[in-house]
Amino acid sequence: MTTGKIVAALPTFTDRHRRLIAEAAQAHGYTVAFYPDTQSAVADVGDAEIILSYNPDPAKQAPKLKWFCTSSAGVDPFLKEGVFASPDAVLTNSSGAYGVTIAEHIVMVTLEIMRRQQEYTDIVSRREWIRNLPIRAIHGSRVTLLGTGDIGQEAVQRLRAFRPAELVGVNRRGANPRGLFDRVLTQDRLDEVLPKTDLLIISLPGTAETRHMVDARRLAMMPDGAILVNVGRGHVVDTRALETELRAGRLHAALDVFEQEPLPQDDPLWTCPNLLITPHIAGNMTLPYTVDRIVSMFLEDFENYCAGRPLKHLVERKRGY
């Protein structure tokens, strides 16, 4: 007996992913419709009870919706007024699927900056043989991770292999998840650690609380030559204040996220020195492991949903995560 309808729209689904979802749906009496993107799915969500997708467009056209699972970790687009045609629909996200790929991105861009890879790439493109640019190492560096969730935890485990001087976590409660960090401070103590930070890694969600948490005053606290890596949300950092520090040659940065995306073609950041730009690809769903995790987490909560249990990956919309 059919009890409800699932609409699943994700361009990176493989046949195996579709089979796993279809088998779980059938076991609980649900039908499932697969689409390669949300645009093609929108016309078929009028009677959908559950939607698995990556942007909120289908939710606006689904008056019978009870649960929307976004394949993203961030939920900023889902918090706007009028996103859900069904006011009682719950939202879950896929935070926990992206830690591996983003942690590896953090290591990559950090090493690129420390080992001057951008400059060496330019040197080689000119067919020159220059070998004496001073480089730095994660080894012995003082690292602060602003955000100790899935991304921060995956990152700290990889960074520890480089033997930094200290790995400090900063979060809301001061708890040390799984004991992975050398020590953890609450966010109100961020100022204490910034003057002793050689590498600042930011993986915070985009909320009213985190907006411009790293502002001009805090950027000025960081020591000369420090590196900032942001893979969380763009508005956590005051971009114009950071640009001032970068153009002065005092700081270096790798930004994967920005206050406005796509970054406008005339934005001065494109030509800013000491900056490595990537177009919000640190957590792209092009890594098969990430998609495997998204599907696994959805199926875990689908079992919870069908059994009437609380959803494990539920988002508290007022908090924004």
C-alpha positions in Angstrom: 0.0 0.0 0.0 1.4 3.4 -1.0 1.6 5.8 1.9 3.4 8.8 0.4 5.6 10.3 -2.3 9.3 11.2 -2.2 10.9 13.5 -4.8 14.7 13.2 -5.0 16.5 15.7 -7.2 20.3 15.6 -7.2 22.5 15.7 -10.3 25.3 13.5 -8.7 23.1 10.5 -7.9 24.4 7.3 -9.4 22.3 4.2 -10.3 23.4 2.7 -7.0 22.1 5.7 -5.0 18.8 5.7 -6.8 18.5 2.0 -6.1 19.2 2.4 -2.4 16.6 5.1 -2.0 14.0 3.3 -4.1 14.4 0.1 -2.1 14.0 2.0 1.2 11.0 3.8 -0.1 9.3 0.6 -1.3 9.9 -1.1 2.0 7.8 1.6 3.7 5.2 1.9 1.0 6.5 5.1 -0.5 6.8 5.9 -4.2 9.9 7.9 -5.3 10.4 10.1 -8.3 14.0 11.0 -9.4 15.0 14.1 -11.2 18.5 15.4 -12.3 17.9 18.9 -10.9 15.4 20.9 -9.0 14.1 22.8 -12.0 12.8 19.6 -13.6 11.4 18.4 -10.2 9.4 21.5 -9.4 6.4 20.5 -11.6 6.1 17.2 -9.7 6.2 18.2 -6.1 2.5 19.2 -5.6 1.7 15.9 -3.8 5.2 15.3 -2.4 5.5 14.4 1.3 9.3 14.3 1.3 11.8 16.1 -0.8 15.6 15.5 -1.1 17.3 18.2 -3.0 19.9 21.0 -2.9 17.9 24.2 -3.1 14.6 25.4 -1.8 12.7 26.0 -5.0 10.6 22.8 -4.8 9.5 23.6 -1.3 7.7 26.7 -2.6 5.5 24.5 -4.7 4.8 21.6 -2.3 1.8 22.4 -0.1 1.7 18.8 1.3 5.4 18.7 2.2 6.2 17.3 5.6 10.0 16.9 5.4 12.6 18.6 3.2 16.2 17.1 3.4 18.7 19.4 1.8 21.9 17.8 0.4 23.8 20.9 1.6 25.3 21.5 5.0 24.4 25.2 5.0 20.8 26.1 5.1 20.8 29.9 4.5 18.5 29.8 1.5 15.9 27.8 3.4 15.6 30.4 6.2 14.0 33.1 4.1 10.4 34.1 4.4 8.0 32.2 2.1 10.4 29.4 1.2 8.0 26.7 2.4 4.4 26.4 1.0 3.8 24.0 3.9 4.5 25.9 7.2 4.7 22.7 9.2 7.4 21.0 7.1 10.6 20.2 8.9 14.1 20.7 7.5 17.2 18.5 7.8 20.6 19.1 6.3 23.6 17.0 5.3 26.1 18.5 7.7 28.5 15.6 8.3 28.9 14.7 4.7 31.4 17.3 3.7 34.1 17.2 6.4 36.4 14.9 4.5 36.5 16.8 1.2 36.7 20.3 2.9 39.4 19.2 5.3 41.5 18.1 2.3 40.8 21.4 0.6 42.0 23.2 3.8 45.3 21.3 3.8 45.7 22.0 0.0 45.3 25.7 0.1 47.3 26.1 3.3 50.2 24.3 1.7 49.8 26.3 -1.5 50.2 29.6 0.4 52.9 28.4 2.8 55.0 26.9 0.0 54.4 29.8 -2.4 52.8 27.5 -5.1 50.9 30.4 -6.8 54.2 32.2 -7.3 56.1 29.1 -8.5 53.3 28.4 -10.9 53.7 31.9 -12.4 57.5 31.4 -12.5 57.2 28.2 -14.4 54.7 29.6 -16.8 57.4 32.1 -17.7 59.9 29.2 -18.2 62.1 30.7 -15.5 64.2 28.7 -13.0 63.9 30.5 -9.7 64.1 28.3 -6.6 64.8 30.5 -3.6 61.4 31.8 -2.4 61.2 31.6 1.4 58.6 29.1 2.5 56.8 28.1 5.7 55.5 25.0 7.3 52.4 23.8 9.2 55.0 22.1 11.4 55.5 24.3 14.4 52.6 26.7 13.5 50.0 27.8 15.9 46.6 26.8 14.5 43.2 28.0 15.5 40.0 26.4 14.2 37.0 28.7 14.5 34.3 26.0 14.3 34.7 22.5 15.7 32.0 20.6 13.9 32.4 18.0 11.2 34.7 20.1 9.1 36.8 21.3 12.1 37.1 17.8 13.4 38.2 16.3 10.1 40.6 19.2 9.5 42.3 18.9 12.9 43.0 15.2 12.5 44.8 15.9 9.2 46.7 18.9 10.5 48.0 17.0 13.5 50.0 14.8 11.2 52.1 17.9 10.3 53.0 18.4 14.0 51.9 22.0 14.5 52.8 23.7 17.8 49.2 23.8 18.9 45.7 23.1 17.6 43.1 25.3 19.4 39.4 25.0 18.8 36.9 27.7 19.3 33.1 27.0 19.6 30.0 28.2 21.4 30.2 25.9 24.4 34.0 25.3 24.9 33.5 21.5 24.6 36.3 19.5 23.1 34.7 17.0 20.7 36.3 13.6 21.0 39.3 15.2 22.6 40.7 16.1 19.2 41.9 19.6 20.0 44.8 20.5 22.3 42.4 22.9 24.0 39.0 24.6 23.2 37.9 28.1 24.0 34.4 29.6 23.9 33.7 32.2 21.1 33.8 35.0 23.6 37.5 34.2 24.2 38.5 34.4 20.6 40.4 37.6 21.2 42.8 35.7 23.5 44.0 33.3 20.9 44.1 35.5 17.7 47.4 37.3 18.6 49.0 33.8 18.8 47.5 32.4 15.6 49.6 31.6 12.6 46.8 29.8 10.8 43.1 30.6 11.3 40.6 28.2 9.8 37.0 29.3 9.7 34.1 26.7 9.2 31.2 28.5 10.9 27.6 28.5 9.6 26.0 31.7 8.3 23.9 33.1 11.1 23.1 36.5 12.6 25.5 35.6 15.5 28.4 34.8 13.2 28.1 37.8 10.8 31.4 39.7 10.7 32.6 37.8 13.7 36.1 38.2 12.2 36.0 42.0 11.7 38.7 44.7 11.2 39.5 44.8 15.0 40.1 41.0 15.1 42.0 40.9 11.9 44.3 43.5 13.3 45.0 41.2 16.3 46.5 38.5 14.1 50.3 38.5 13.8 52.1 39.6 10.7 52.2 36.9 8.0 49.3 35.0 9.5 47.0 33.0 7.1 43.2 33.0 7.2 41.3 30.2 5.5 37.5 30.5 5.2 35.4 27.5 4.1 32.3 28.2 6.2 30.2 31.2 5.1 31.5 34.4 3.5 29.8 36.8 5.8 31.7 35.5 8.9 34.6 37.7 7.7 34.5 41.4 7.0 35.7 41.1 3.4 36.7 44.7 2.9 38.6 44.8 6.1 40.4 41.6 5.1 41.2 43.1 1.7 42.9 46.1 3.4 45.1 43.7 5.4 46.0 41.6 2.3 46.8 44.7 0.2 49.0 46.0 3.0 50.9 42.7 2.8 50.3 41.9 6.4 48.1 38.8 6.1 47.5 36.0 3.6 44.1 34.3 2.9 42.4 31.5 1.0 38.7 32.1 0.5 36.3 29.6 -0.8 33.2 31.5 0.3 32.2 35.1 -0.2 29.6 37.6 1.1 28.2 37.8 -2.4 28.3 34.7 -4.7 29.1 34.4 -7.5 31.9 36.9 -6.8 31.1 39.8 -9.2 33.6 40.1 -12.0 34.4 43.7 -11.1 35.1 42.9 -7.4 38.5 44.1 -6.4 39.2 40.8 -4.6 40.0 39.2 -8.0 43.2 41.3 -8.2 44.0 41.3 -4.5 47.5 40.2 -3.6 48.2 37.5 -1.0 44.8 35.9 -1.8 44.0 32.5 -3.1 40.4 32.3 -4.5 38.4 29.2 -5.1 34.8 29.4 -6.3 33.0 27.7 -3.4 34.2 24.2 -4.5 35.7 22.9 -1.2 32.6 21.0 -0.5 31.3 20.3 -3.9 29.3 17.1 -4.5 31.7 15.9 -7.1 33.5 13.6 -4.6 31.7 10.2 -4.6 32.3 9.8 -0.9 30.3 13.0 -0.2 27.3 11.8 -2.2 27.5 8.4 -0.5 27.3 10.1 2.9 24.4 12.4 1.8 22.4 9.3 0.7 23.4 7.4 3.8 22.3 10.2 6.2 19.0 10.7 4.3 18.2 7.0 4.6 19.1 7.0 8.3 16.6 9.8 8.9 14.1 8.2 6.6 14.0 5.2 8.9 13.6 7.5 11.8 10.8 9.4 10.0 8.9 6.2 9.2 9.3 5.0 12.8 8.1 8.2 14.3 11.4 8.9 15.9 13.1 12.4 16.0 15.2 13.2 12.9 18.9 13.0 13.7 19.9 15.9 11.3 17.1 18.3 12.1 17.8 22.0 11.6 16.7 24.5 14.2 15.6 27.3 11.9 15.8 30.0 14.5 19.4 29.2 15.2 20.2 28.7 11.5 21.8 25.2 11.8 
